[in-house]
Amino acid sequence: MSYALIAFFYLQTLDVLTTLTFLMVGVKEANPLFRIVFSFTGSPLVGLLAIKSLSGLLVWYCWRRQRRNLLNRINLFYAALVAWNLFALLVGTAVIEWPLLTAI
């Protein structure tokens, strides 16, 4: 298994965990597609897993067709997305629970 494929699954796991964490602390999901899927599934976890299944199909296509450059771009996108989730989590909890940071 290639490192890009391992990185993809690692980033998907981080995306699910960070998304669920910021939803639990009260930060709202910004992606309207995700909000629609969440409303249909009734659960953020089920919605995330459904969307991750679609991501898995895209990676399976890249892997089968030897599209390593596309897989690397997908990984860069998800790395940026995880960084954004962490930023949203930090800002969301800073406003809610860290009053000392809001005074700065």
ZIBEL-V78257 format. One line per field, one symbol per residue. psi: psi as a letter, one per 20 degrees, with the letter a starting at -180 (. if undefined). A space follows every 50 residues. Layout:
# ZIBEL-V78257
psi = ???
This chain:
# ZIBEL-V78257
psi = pqhhgghghghgghggghghghhhjjpqphohgghgghhhhiphgggghg hhghhhhghgggghjkmhggghhghgghghggggghghgggghghgimhh hii.
